[in-house]
Amino acid sequence: MMPDVSEKVLIQELKTLISLGVLEKKSFNEVPPRVEYKLTLKGVKILPLLHSLRHIGEPFMEV
């Protein structure tokens, strides 16, 4: 949902979320390479807060 984000920035952010324990990464030994990301229990616990922030911020995104 972030169309203008570069691949480099996306990879950096995913690595940060992994290091914080919010996401876990599973790599598959396939061609082409495939990677899946999954929320950890810590990530699931912060979802209600993220949903609240989204709800609060939506009126500011209207043009």
Backbone as a ProteinNet text record, in pm:
[ID]
protein_1_A
[PRIMARY]
MMPDVSEKVLIQELKTLISLGVLEKKSFNEVPPRVEYKLTLKGVKILPLLHSLRHIGEPFMEV
[TERTIARY]
82	0	86.6	214.5	305.5	367.7	296.8	341.8	474.4	513.6	636.1	758.2	745.7	860.2	955.9	1085.4	1185	1209.9	1261	1291.7	1395	1492.1	1597.1	1537.4	1448.7	1386.6	1297.6	1222.6	1136.5	1218.9	1329	1414.9	1472	1514.7	1568.5	1462.7	1341.3	1233.7	1196.6	1191.9	1162.3	1270.5	1398	1507.6	1495	1455.3	1437.5	1326.2	1213.6	1102	1139.8	1223.9	1271.9	1360.5	1452.2	1544.1	1470.5	1356.3	1274.9	1186.8	1181.7	1100.7	954.6	921.8	784.1	748.1	846.3	826.4	925.3	887.6	985.1	987.1	1102.8	1124.4	1154.7	1092	1119	1159.6	1280.8	1331.4	1317.4	1278.8	1262.8	1372.6	1431.2	1539.2	1477.5	1427	1358.8	1412.1	1381.5	1413.2	1282.3	1242.4	1305.8	1292.7	1380.9	1377.3	1241.4	1199.9	1072.7	1096.7	1036.2	1048.8	909.7	881.5	754.6	784.1	700.7	711.4	584	601.6	488.7	501.6	388.8	390.9	424.7	506.5	533.9	425.2	430.1	334.7	347.2	468.7	491.2	423.5	433.5	369.6	218.3	162.6	17.3	-30.5	49.5	11	2.4	79.8	75.1	-28.1	-92	-190.9	-303.5	-361.8	-468.3	-421.5	-300.3	-245.8	-230.1	-179.8	-162.9	-297.3	-397.9	-531.4	-587.3	-563.7	-608.7	-539.6	-409.6	-336.1	-386.3	-416.3	-469.9	-603.9	-689.2	-821.3	-809	-716.5	-694.8	-639.6	-550.8	-484.7	-564.8	-665.8	-741.5	-801.3	-859.9	-913.3	-807.4	-682.9	-576.3	-527.7	-561.6	-519.3	-616.2	-735.3	-834.6	-790.8	-813.6	-771.4	-888.5
-119.7	0	126.4	111	224.2	221.7	273.6	256.6	322.6	424.8	497.3	453.1	350	306	227.2	254.7	182.9	45.4	-43.5	-178.9	-173.6	-84.4	-70.6	-31.5	67.2	113.4	4.1	-63.5	-171.9	-280.9	-321.5	-424.8	-379.3	-252.6	-199.9	-203.9	-163.3	-161.4	-303	-396.1	-535.3	-590.9	-561.5	-606.7	-548.8	-423	-360	-428.1	-455	-521.8	-663.1	-730.4	-862.7	-851.3	-753.6	-737.5	-696.6	-628.8	-590.7	-705.8	-812	-926.9	-914.5	-824	-802	-895.4	-923.9	-1012.4	-1127.9	-1238.6	-1343.4	-1370.9	-1409.6	-1427.8	-1574.4	-1625.2	-1761.6	-1755.4	-1803.6	-1805.3	-1946	-1954.3	-2081.5	-2094.5	-2211.1	-2237	-2274.1	-2172.6	-2191.9	-2093.1	-2121.2	-2027.5	-1993	-1868.6	-1752.7	-1758.9	-1687.4	-1689.9	-1644	-1705.4	-1668.2	-1649.4	-1544.9	-1513.4	-1484.9	-1533.9	-1503.3	-1438.3	-1340.8	-1273.3	-1301.9	-1316.6	-1349.1	-1269.4	-1220.3	-1152.1	-1250.2	-1206.8	-1284.9	-1253.5	-1318.6	-1289.4	-1142.8	-1092.3	-950.9	-861.6	-898.2	-822.2	-823.6	-938.3	-950.1	-863.1	-855.7	-776.2	-626.4	-576.6	-432.9	-396.4	-496.7	-467.2	-374.5	-394.1	-301.4	-155.5	-133	2.5	58.6	-22.2	23.3	54.8	-27	-0.4	131	157.1	283	402.9	392	502	526.6	419.8	435.7	508.3	468.7	530	679.6	711.9	851.6	931.6	873.1	944.4	957.7	873.8	875.8	1012.4	1086.3	1217.9	1314.8	1297.6	1386.6	1352.1	1231.7	1187.8	1230.8	1276.1	1317.2	1445.9	1453.4	1572.3	1663.5
0	0	0	-33.3	-42.6	-181.7	-281.7	-420.5	-454.8	-383.5	-418.7	-339.7	-258.3	-178.4	-267.8	-251.2	-330.5	-269.7	-351	-302.6	-190.3	-203	-101.1	33.6	33.2	157.7	215.8	131.1	178.1	246.6	184.8	242.6	376.6	384.7	511.5	621.5	588.4	688.4	732.4	638.1	674	766.2	736.3	822.6	962.9	971.1	1102.2	1180.1	1113.8	1180.9	1225.6	1147.7	1186.8	1310.5	1309.7	1423.5	1550.3	1535.3	1651.7	1700.2	1622.7	1661.7	1624.4	1533.5	1491	1375.2	1290.7	1175.7	1182.2	1118.8	1094.2	944.2	896.4	753	724.1	619.3	574.7	427.7	398.3	261.3	205.1	78.5	10.7	-93.5	-101.8	-196.8	-331.6	-400.9	-528.5	-631.2	-756.9	-864.3	-932.8	-937	-873.6	-721.7	-651.7	-505.1	-452.4	-342.4	-280.7	-131.6	-76.4	65.5	118.9	239.1	304.8	439	473.3	602	680.6	811.5	898	1027.7	1077.6	1206.3	1316.8	1409.9	1529.2	1631.9	1745	1852.7	1894.6	1898.9	1931	1827.1	1700.1	1593.2	1604.6	1638	1654.2	1770.3	1875.4	1993	1962.8	1865.3	1836.8	1729.4	1668.8	1564.6	1611.2	1729.7	1771.6	1777.3	1821.5	1826.8	1685.7	1593.1	1455.2	1389.6	1417.7	1363.5	1419.1	1547.3	1607.9	1544.3	1522.9	1460	1318.2	1246.8	1111.3	1115.8	1208.7	1221.5	1255.2	1341.5	1380.3	1262.3	1183.5	1075.9	947.5	927.8	801.9	768	862	825.6	774.6	813.3	769.1	628.6	579.7	447.8	338.9	376.2	277.2	209.5	81.5	4.7	-16.9
[MASK]
+++++++++++++++++++++++++++++++++++++++++++++++++++++++++++++++

